[in-house]
Structure formats: structure tokens, C-alpha cells
Amino acid sequence: MFESISWLFIVTSLVLIVTPGQDMMLVMSRSIAQGWKAGVATAAGVSTGLLGHSLLASLGLGALLGASELIFVTIKYVGAAYLVYLGVKLLAQGRSEIDVRRMAAASMRKLFFQGAFSNISNPKITIFYFAYLPQFIPAGSAHPTVTLFALGVAFAALTFIVKGPVGYGAGILSGWLRSRPAVLSWINRTSGVVLVALGIRLALERRN
């Protein structure tokens, strides 16, 4: 029984993970702008942010976020503002700034924390964890909290398994793109518009 639940969890989780969203856009834009290591570092940060959500859900804070409008709105606006900030930075880059010889590259540590903060500042993920993960806890589990956290860790690992290669693949093209500033300028501006739009969407989202 538990084996069938595990496979169901893996399949449904992969479907959710490959759905395009703010995390995927962030990984791809960082990878294209700075190479595959940047994309993989950002993907690692995103996955680490999910570990934070796993802990929050396990401690029951997902229910608190669901019950407290003030806490939910505060965290939501912080995350939305950060996405808009990242998008505006991409939009503000001039063509000359995209020249790899002139562009100051962000450190892998900074990219990692950007990915983590972008993810952990989205309160809907904690609520999603609190609603989604318990469905895969076997009836009569002796340690449901531990099982919930383990499922959250597994979801985070699956996220990196998917988004790490996405970052690597996009990074392989980064050299070709960086030798064509006009193309990279268009990609950066498009990514900037998408990130700003995602930030606005997050700010305007209402809880179900």
C-alpha cells in the first residue's frame, strides 16, 4: 500500500514541479545570464527554500498562515516585491551591461540565497505543502509529523532533480547567447517582464 502511495506521490509531484512558474523562470534567467553553474546554484537555492517550507508545514505553521490574514499578506507582499525587484533589475540592464566582460557576475552564494529567498517568501507554498503532503501519509502512521517532513524533503529533492538539469541545459546555451548581446538583451527584458508580472500576480492573489 505504502509503495503505491510513494509512486503516486512521485508522479504527481513531478507533474507539479515541471509546471512553469516563478522558480523555473528564475533558474533559467540566471543560467542564461551567467552560465550553467549559476542556474544550478539557483536551483539548489530554490530546493533549499522548499526544505524551509517542509519544516514550517511540519510544525503546523501552514495552518497558521491559512488562518492569519496579516501573516499571509505580509509574507506575500515581501515575496512579490522581491520578484518585482529582480524583474526591474533585468529590465534596467542596458545593452552594454550585457557584455560579459563588463557585467559583474553574482557569486554562487548570492544566487543560491536569491533562489532560496524567492521560494521561502511565497506563503502559498507552505499552505500548498500543508494541504498536499498529508494526502500521502499512510493511515495510522505512528509519526505523521516526521512522515510529513520526509515527504517535504522528497519533494525538494525532486525539485532539484528537475530544475538542476534545466539550469544546466540553459547554461550550455549561455556562451552562444552572450556572444550575441541583442539576443540576450531581448531574453533579459522578456524575463524581467515575466518576473514583474509574476510578482504582481502574487501580490494580487487571494487565498482560496
Backbone as JSON, one array per atom type, in Angstrom:
{
  "sequence": "MFESISWLFIVTSLVLIVTPGQDMMLVMSRSIAQGWKAGVATAAGVSTGLLGHSLLASLGLGALLGASELIFVTIKYVGAAYLVYLGVKLLAQGRSEIDVRRMAAASMRKLFFQGAFSNISNPKITIFYFAYLPQFIPAGSAHPTVTLFALGVAFAALTFIVKGPVGYGAGILSGWLRSRPAVLSWINRTSGVVLVALGIRLALERRN",
  "N": [[0.83, -1.2, 0.0], [1.85, 1.29, 0.93], [3.93, 1.53, -0.9], [2.6, 1.96, -3.34], [1.43, 4.41, -2.77], [3.73, 5.95, -2.57], [4.74, 5.93, -5.21], [2.64, 7.24, -6.46], [2.87, 9.71, -5.23], [5.38, 10.54, -6.21], [4.91, 10.74, -8.98], [2.78, 12.62, -9.19], [4.01, 14.79, -7.95], [6.16, 15.34, -9.69], [4.74, 16.19, -11.92], [3.66, 18.57, -10.94], [6.01, 20.0, -10.42], [7.26, 20.4, -12.92], [5.59, 22.21, -14.05], [5.53, 25.4, -15.42], [6.7, 28.27, -13.62], [7.42, 30.87, -11.2], [9.83, 30.04, -9.98], [11.03, 28.36, -11.92], [11.41, 30.19, -14.0], [13.21, 31.95, -12.78], [15.45, 30.3, -12.37], [16.14, 29.68, -15.05], [16.63, 32.24, -16.17], [18.82, 33.14, -14.67], [20.7, 31.2, -15.32], [21.04, 31.51, -18.11], [22.03, 34.11, -18.17], [24.43, 33.93, -16.77], [25.63, 31.45, -16.96], [25.85, 27.8, -16.63], [26.53, 26.99, -14.02], [25.53, 29.02, -12.43], [22.8, 28.7, -12.86], [22.37, 26.13, -11.77], [23.13, 26.62, -9.12], [21.13, 28.44, -8.38], [18.89, 26.79, -8.66], [19.48, 24.96, -6.65], [19.21, 26.65, -4.47], [16.46, 27.24, -4.62], [15.41, 24.7, -4.09], [16.34, 24.35, -1.5], [14.89, 26.33, -0.24], [12.42, 25.09, -0.32], [12.83, 23.14, 1.59], [12.68, 24.68, 3.85], [9.96, 25.33, 3.77], [8.99, 22.78, 4.17], [9.7, 22.32, 6.82], [8.21, 24.34, 8.08], [5.58, 23.54, 7.45], [5.55, 21.08, 8.75], [5.7, 21.85, 11.39], [3.27, 22.92, 11.7], [2.78, 25.5, 10.89], [1.73, 26.05, 8.47], [-0.99, 25.87, 8.78], [-1.34, 28.07, 10.44], [-0.64, 30.18, 8.75], [-2.71, 29.89, 6.99], [-4.8, 30.66, 8.59], [-4.25, 33.2, 9.57], [-4.67, 36.26, 8.29], [-3.09, 38.56, 8.29], [-0.41, 37.68, 8.65], [-0.13, 36.08, 6.39], [-0.55, 37.95, 4.27], [1.51, 39.79, 4.72], [3.91, 38.26, 4.32], [3.41, 37.48, 1.73], [3.47, 39.92, 0.28], [6.11, 40.69, 0.67], [7.49, 38.68, -0.75], [6.4, 39.15, -3.31], [7.31, 41.75, -3.82], [10.03, 41.28, -3.96], [10.28, 39.67, -6.26], [9.43, 41.49, -8.2], [11.46, 43.37, -7.9], [13.72, 41.89, -8.81], [12.92, 41.52, -11.46], [12.77, 44.16, -12.42], [15.45, 44.87, -12.26], [16.52, 43.3, -14.32], [15.19, 44.45, -16.49], [16.27, 46.97, -16.44], [18.83, 46.72, -17.33], [21.17, 47.84, -19.59], [22.15, 47.49, -23.07], [24.94, 47.47, -23.27], [25.62, 46.62, -20.75], [25.21, 43.97, -20.82], [27.28, 42.8, -21.96], [29.57, 40.34, -21.37], [32.13, 40.89, -20.49], [31.9, 43.22, -19.1], [29.9, 42.95, -17.28], [29.13, 42.56, -13.91], [29.43, 39.62, -12.3], [27.24, 37.74, -10.27], [27.93, 36.12, -7.16], [28.1, 32.57, -6.53], [27.06, 31.95, -4.05], [25.39, 34.17, -3.54], [23.52, 33.85, -5.6], [22.45, 31.41, -4.87], [21.17, 32.09, -2.43], [19.36, 33.95, -3.41], [17.65, 32.3, -4.9], [16.67, 30.69, -2.81], [15.41, 32.6, -1.13], [13.49, 33.68, -2.83], [11.78, 31.54, -3.03], [11.1, 30.76, -0.35], [9.78, 32.98, 0.52], [7.26, 32.86, -0.46], [4.21, 32.41, 0.68], [2.13, 30.77, -0.1], [3.17, 28.38, -0.85], [3.83, 27.06, 1.5], [1.26, 26.69, 2.51], [0.29, 25.12, 0.44], [1.95, 22.87, 0.78], [0.98, 22.04, 3.27], [-1.56, 21.27, 2.61], [-1.23, 19.43, 0.56], [0.79, 17.41, 1.08], [-0.09, 15.82, 3.37], [-1.91, 14.05, 2.23], [-0.52, 11.85, 1.43], [0.34, 10.51, 3.6], [0.39, 7.5, 5.25], [-2.5, 5.86, 6.58], [-2.9, 5.66, 10.06], [-0.25, 6.14, 10.68], [2.6, 6.09, 12.75], [4.24, 8.23, 13.29], [3.31, 10.91, 12.15], [4.14, 13.59, 11.81], [6.89, 13.43, 11.35], [6.82, 11.9, 9.03], [5.51, 13.69, 7.33], [7.43, 15.72, 7.13], [9.48, 14.25, 5.91], [8.31, 13.7, 3.43], [8.17, 16.29, 2.46], [10.9, 16.88, 2.21], [11.53, 15.01, 0.25], [10.04, 16.06, -1.87], [11.4, 18.46, -2.26], [13.88, 17.43, -3.06], [13.18, 16.17, -5.47], [12.48, 18.43, -6.87], [14.97, 19.67, -7.26], [16.17, 17.7, -8.8], [14.77, 17.97, -11.15], [14.93, 20.77, -11.82], [17.62, 21.4, -11.6], [18.99, 20.14, -13.88], [17.59, 21.63, -15.81], [18.59, 24.2, -15.38], [21.25, 23.65, -15.99], [21.09, 22.89, -18.71], [20.09, 25.26, -19.9], [22.22, 26.86, -19.32], [24.23, 25.84, -20.95], [23.71, 27.01, -23.34], [24.36, 29.58, -22.82], [26.87, 30.71, -23.45], [26.79, 30.97, -26.25], [24.66, 32.73, -26.41], [25.59, 34.97, -24.98], [27.48, 35.91, -26.69], [26.0, 37.2, -28.45], [24.76, 40.0, -27.98], [22.35, 41.4, -28.56], [20.37, 39.42, -28.72], [20.52, 38.32, -26.13], [19.85, 40.57, -24.68], [17.17, 40.87, -25.39], [16.15, 38.51, -24.27], [16.72, 38.91, -21.55], [15.14, 41.16, -21.03], [12.62, 40.15, -21.6], [12.47, 38.13, -19.66], [12.57, 39.78, -17.44], [10.12, 41.17, -17.66], [8.37, 39.01, -17.3], [9.02, 38.19, -14.66], [8.31, 40.49, -13.21], [5.58, 40.5, -13.8], [4.84, 38.08, -12.57], [5.38, 38.74, -9.93], [3.49, 40.8, -9.5], [1.2, 39.3, -9.92], [1.37, 37.52, -7.75], [1.09, 39.34, -5.66], [-1.52, 40.15, -6.02], [-2.96, 37.88, -5.7], [-5.5, 35.96, -4.18], [-6.38, 34.07, -1.29], [-7.67, 30.75, -1.51]],
  "CA": [[0.0, 0.0, 0.0], [2.73, 2.46, 1.03], [4.7, 1.62, -2.14], [1.75, 2.58, -4.36], [1.3, 5.82, -2.4], [5.0, 6.58, -2.89], [4.8, 6.16, -6.65], [1.66, 8.28, -6.76], [3.47, 10.95, -4.76], [6.45, 10.92, -7.13], [4.34, 11.13, -10.28], [2.05, 13.89, -9.06], [4.97, 15.83, -7.61], [6.89, 15.7, -10.91], [3.83, 16.98, -12.77], [3.59, 19.91, -10.35], [7.32, 20.66, -10.49], [7.6, 20.81, -14.29], [4.71, 23.3, -14.45], [6.3, 26.66, -15.39], [6.34, 29.23, -12.59], [8.45, 31.85, -10.89], [11.1, 29.37, -9.71], [11.61, 27.92, -13.18], [11.86, 31.38, -14.73], [14.38, 32.46, -12.09], [16.57, 29.4, -12.68], [16.53, 29.81, -16.45], [17.2, 33.57, -16.44], [20.16, 33.19, -14.06], [21.58, 30.31, -16.07], [21.33, 32.12, -19.41], [22.81, 35.32, -17.97], [25.74, 33.74, -16.13], [26.19, 30.12, -17.17], [25.14, 26.68, -16.01], [26.76, 26.93, -12.57], [24.59, 29.96, -11.81], [21.48, 28.08, -12.9], [22.33, 25.02, -10.81], [23.16, 27.22, -7.78], [19.8, 28.99, -8.12], [18.01, 25.63, -8.47], [19.78, 24.44, -5.31], [18.59, 27.57, -3.52], [15.01, 27.01, -4.68], [15.13, 23.43, -3.4], [16.57, 24.58, -0.08], [13.72, 27.07, 0.22], [11.37, 24.1, -0.1], [13.09, 22.49, 2.88], [12.11, 25.58, 4.85], [8.51, 25.13, 3.76], [8.74, 21.47, 4.78], [9.78, 22.49, 8.27], [7.06, 25.15, 8.5], [4.38, 22.7, 7.37], [5.64, 20.05, 9.78], [5.45, 22.49, 12.68], [1.89, 23.38, 11.73], [2.65, 26.91, 10.55], [0.89, 26.16, 7.28], [-2.34, 26.17, 9.28], [-1.32, 29.44, 10.95], [-0.69, 31.06, 7.58], [-4.05, 29.8, 6.44], [-5.76, 31.28, 9.48], [-3.91, 34.59, 9.84], [-4.62, 37.09, 7.09], [-1.99, 39.52, 8.4], [0.85, 36.99, 8.39], [-0.12, 35.67, 4.99], [-0.42, 39.12, 3.39], [2.85, 40.36, 4.92], [4.89, 37.43, 3.64], [3.1, 37.51, 0.3], [3.94, 41.17, -0.31], [7.58, 40.66, 0.67], [7.88, 37.85, -1.88], [6.01, 39.83, -4.55], [8.22, 42.89, -4.02], [11.34, 40.76, -4.35], [10.19, 39.26, -7.66], [9.38, 42.72, -9.0], [12.81, 43.94, -7.84], [14.58, 41.12, -9.71], [12.48, 41.8, -12.82], [13.16, 45.54, -12.77], [16.9, 44.86, -12.48], [16.74, 42.78, -15.66], [14.68, 45.43, -17.45], [17.11, 48.16, -16.41], [20.14, 46.44, -17.92], [21.37, 48.32, -20.96], [22.8, 46.52, -23.94], [26.36, 47.39, -22.96], [25.79, 45.91, -19.5], [25.08, 42.54, -21.05], [28.6, 42.34, -22.39], [30.1, 39.54, -20.26], [33.37, 41.47, -19.99], [31.58, 44.37, -18.28], [28.85, 42.64, -16.32], [29.6, 42.0, -12.65], [28.72, 38.37, -12.06], [26.88, 37.47, -8.88], [28.58, 34.93, -6.63], [27.23, 31.41, -6.42], [26.37, 32.05, -2.77], [24.32, 35.13, -3.69], [22.5, 33.24, -6.45], [21.81, 30.38, -4.04], [20.27, 32.74, -1.48], [18.27, 34.53, -4.19], [16.71, 31.21, -5.18], [16.04, 30.27, -1.56], [14.52, 33.64, -0.63], [12.35, 33.77, -3.75], [10.87, 30.43, -2.74], [10.62, 30.74, 1.04], [8.93, 34.15, 0.76], [5.94, 32.63, -1.05], [3.47, 31.67, 1.72], [1.19, 29.81, -0.67], [3.85, 27.09, -0.94], [3.64, 26.41, 2.79], [-0.14, 26.24, 2.56], [0.22, 24.0, -0.51], [2.55, 21.71, 1.45], [0.11, 21.6, 4.36], [-2.75, 20.65, 2.03], [-0.88, 18.38, -0.4], [1.59, 16.32, 1.62], [-0.8, 14.86, 4.24], [-2.65, 13.05, 1.46], [0.35, 10.71, 1.17], [0.72, 9.9, 4.87], [-0.43, 6.3, 5.44], [-3.41, 5.86, 7.72], [-2.35, 5.02, 11.24], [1.19, 6.37, 10.79], [3.0, 6.31, 14.14], [4.9, 9.53, 13.4], [2.85, 11.67, 10.99], [4.93, 14.81, 11.62], [8.16, 13.02, 10.72], [6.49, 11.49, 7.67], [5.22, 14.91, 6.58], [8.71, 16.38, 6.84], [10.19, 13.4, 4.95], [7.69, 13.93, 2.13], [8.6, 17.61, 2.03], [12.3, 16.75, 1.78], [11.5, 14.29, -1.02], [9.55, 17.0, -2.88], [12.51, 19.38, -2.52], [14.88, 16.69, -3.83], [12.63, 16.01, -6.82], [12.56, 19.75, -7.5], [16.34, 19.89, -7.73], [16.42, 16.73, -9.87], [14.18, 18.52, -12.38], [15.36, 22.13, -12.15], [19.07, 21.43, -11.77], [19.28, 19.93, -15.3], [17.07, 22.76, -16.6], [19.6, 25.24, -15.26], [22.46, 23.23, -16.72], [20.81, 22.95, -20.14], [20.02, 26.66, -20.31], [23.57, 27.41, -19.22], [25.03, 25.41, -22.09], [23.46, 27.97, -24.42], [24.67, 30.94, -22.38], [28.03, 31.23, -24.19], [26.31, 31.38, -27.57], [23.8, 33.9, -26.25], [26.36, 36.12, -24.54], [28.22, 36.44, -27.84], [25.01, 37.92, -29.24], [24.14, 40.89, -26.98], [20.97, 41.78, -28.9], [19.51, 38.3, -28.35], [20.5, 38.22, -24.68], [19.1, 41.73, -24.2], [15.75, 40.55, -25.55], [15.8, 37.47, -23.29], [16.71, 39.51, -20.22], [13.98, 42.04, -20.9], [11.44, 39.28, -21.54], [12.48, 37.52, -18.33], [12.23, 40.84, -16.5], [8.67, 41.39, -17.74], [7.7, 37.85, -16.71], [9.21, 38.21, -13.21], [7.48, 41.56, -12.69], [4.19, 40.03, -13.9], [4.64, 37.07, -11.54], [5.33, 39.45, -8.66], [2.18, 41.45, -9.41], [0.19, 38.25, -9.76], [1.45, 37.03, -6.38], [0.56, 40.38, -4.79], [-2.97, 40.26, -6.21], [-3.6, 36.59, -5.47], [-6.28, 35.76, -2.96], [-6.43, 32.68, -0.82], [-8.92, 30.02, -1.78]],
  "C": [[0.86, 1.25, 0.0], [3.54, 2.65, -0.25], [3.88, 2.31, -3.23], [1.56, 4.06, -4.08], [2.58, 6.56, -2.78], [5.11, 6.89, -4.37], [3.82, 7.24, -7.07], [2.2, 9.65, -6.36], [4.53, 11.44, -5.74], [5.88, 11.45, -8.45], [3.64, 12.47, -10.19], [2.99, 15.04, -8.74], [5.74, 16.29, -8.86], [6.02, 16.55, -11.84], [3.75, 18.42, -12.25], [4.89, 20.68, -10.54], [7.63, 21.18, -11.89], [6.66, 21.91, -14.8], [5.46, 24.62, -14.34], [5.78, 27.61, -14.32], [7.51, 30.13, -12.29], [9.81, 31.2, -10.63], [11.79, 28.94, -11.0], [12.15, 29.09, -13.97], [13.14, 31.93, -14.11], [15.61, 31.61, -12.4], [17.07, 29.62, -14.11], [17.18, 31.17, -16.74], [18.6, 33.69, -15.86], [21.15, 32.35, -14.85], [21.99, 30.93, -17.4], [22.25, 33.33, -19.24], [24.24, 35.03, -17.53], [26.32, 32.35, -16.29], [25.52, 29.06, -16.33], [25.36, 26.59, -14.5], [25.81, 27.86, -11.83], [23.19, 29.36, -11.77], [21.34, 26.97, -11.88], [22.34, 25.56, -9.38], [21.79, 27.79, -7.41], [18.8, 27.86, -7.87], [18.23, 25.01, -7.08], [19.16, 25.33, -4.24], [17.09, 27.39, -3.46], [14.65, 25.75, -3.89], [15.34, 23.57, -1.9], [15.43, 25.38, 0.54], [12.56, 26.13, 0.5], [11.57, 23.33, 1.2], [12.55, 23.35, 4.01], [10.61, 25.44, 4.93], [8.14, 23.78, 4.39], [8.73, 21.57, 6.3], [8.58, 23.27, 8.79], [5.78, 24.32, 8.51], [4.38, 21.66, 8.48], [5.33, 20.61, 11.16], [4.03, 23.05, 12.79], [1.7, 24.83, 11.36], [1.87, 27.11, 9.25], [-0.54, 26.49, 7.69], [-2.42, 27.59, 9.8], [-1.39, 30.44, 9.81], [-2.08, 31.06, 6.97], [-5.07, 30.54, 7.28], [-5.52, 32.77, 9.68], [-3.75, 35.37, 8.54], [-3.41, 38.02, 7.12], [-0.65, 38.87, 8.07], [0.95, 36.61, 6.91], [0.15, 36.85, 4.06], [0.98, 39.72, 3.51], [3.91, 39.59, 4.15], [4.68, 37.47, 2.13], [3.65, 38.77, -0.36], [5.46, 41.27, -0.33], [8.08, 39.85, -0.54], [7.57, 38.51, -3.21], [6.97, 40.98, -4.86], [9.59, 42.41, -4.48], [11.35, 40.32, -5.81], [10.18, 40.49, -8.58], [10.77, 43.37, -9.04], [13.75, 43.22, -8.8], [14.22, 41.42, -11.17], [12.91, 43.17, -13.29], [14.67, 45.61, -13.03], [17.23, 44.34, -13.88], [16.3, 43.79, -16.72], [15.6, 46.64, -17.55], [18.47, 47.95, -17.05], [20.19, 46.98, -19.35], [22.11, 47.28, -21.77], [24.27, 46.36, -23.6], [26.62, 46.6, -21.68], [25.75, 44.4, -19.69], [26.39, 41.95, -21.58], [29.25, 41.62, -21.21], [31.38, 40.12, -19.69], [33.1, 42.62, -19.05], [30.59, 44.05, -17.16], [29.45, 41.99, -15.06], [28.77, 40.76, -12.32], [28.43, 38.22, -10.57], [27.57, 36.19, -8.43], [27.58, 33.79, -6.56], [26.44, 31.44, -5.11], [25.19, 33.01, -2.88], [23.17, 34.55, -4.52], [21.73, 32.16, -5.68], [20.78, 31.02, -3.1], [19.12, 33.45, -2.19], [17.2, 33.48, -4.48], [15.95, 30.79, -3.93], [15.03, 31.3, -1.09], [13.29, 33.78, -1.51], [11.32, 32.71, -3.43], [10.26, 30.52, -1.35], [9.69, 31.91, 1.33], [7.56, 34.02, 0.11], [5.11, 31.79, -0.08], [2.52, 30.63, 1.15], [1.84, 28.43, -0.8], [3.7, 26.34, 0.38], [2.22, 25.88, 2.92], [-0.34, 25.05, 1.62], [0.79, 22.73, 0.13], [1.59, 21.14, 2.49], [-1.13, 20.89, 3.83], [-2.4, 19.41, 1.21], [-0.21, 17.17, 0.27], [0.82, 15.34, 2.52], [-1.58, 13.79, 3.5], [-1.84, 11.76, 1.27], [0.9, 10.09, 2.47], [-0.17, 8.69, 5.11], [-1.31, 6.41, 6.68], [-2.78, 5.1, 8.88], [-0.86, 5.18, 11.4], [1.55, 6.72, 12.23], [3.61, 7.69, 14.34], [4.53, 10.4, 12.2], [3.67, 12.94, 10.74], [6.25, 14.51, 10.92], [7.91, 12.63, 9.27], [6.21, 12.7, 6.79], [6.51, 15.62, 6.2], [9.5, 15.59, 5.81], [9.63, 13.59, 3.53], [8.09, 15.3, 1.57], [10.03, 17.61, 1.52], [12.36, 16.04, 0.42], [11.03, 15.2, -2.15], [10.65, 17.99, -3.26], [13.59, 18.71, -3.37], [14.44, 16.5, -5.27], [12.7, 17.34, -7.57], [13.95, 20.01, -8.04], [16.69, 18.93, -8.88], [15.88, 17.24, -11.2], [14.83, 19.85, -12.77], [16.87, 22.29, -12.25], [19.47, 21.2, -13.23], [18.73, 21.04, -16.2], [18.07, 23.92, -16.57], [20.86, 24.9, -16.03], [22.24, 23.37, -18.23], [20.75, 24.37, -20.66], [21.4, 27.29, -20.28], [24.47, 27.02, -20.38], [24.89, 26.4, -23.24], [23.94, 29.36, -24.07], [25.85, 31.54, -23.14], [27.63, 31.75, -25.56], [25.49, 32.67, -27.45], [24.6, 35.14, -25.86], [27.23, 36.7, -25.64], [27.3, 37.2, -28.78], [24.2, 38.82, -28.3], [22.69, 41.25, -27.29], [19.99, 40.68, -28.49], [19.38, 38.21, -26.84], [19.74, 39.4, -24.06], [17.6, 41.46, -24.28], [15.3, 39.53, -24.52], [15.73, 38.06, -21.89], [15.48, 40.39, -20.01], [12.69, 41.22, -20.82], [11.33, 38.62, -20.17], [12.08, 38.54, -17.28], [10.74, 41.1, -16.47], [7.93, 40.25, -17.06], [7.82, 37.87, -15.19], [8.37, 39.32, -12.56], [6.01, 41.13, -12.7], [3.89, 38.99, -12.83], [4.55, 37.71, -10.16], [3.98, 40.13, -8.45], [1.08, 40.43, -9.21], [0.18, 37.72, -8.34], [0.83, 38.04, -5.43], [-0.97, 40.44, -4.85], [-3.71, 38.97, -5.9], [-4.36, 36.58, -4.16], [-6.25, 34.31, -2.57], [-7.75, 32.04, -1.19], [-9.67, 29.77, -0.48]]
}
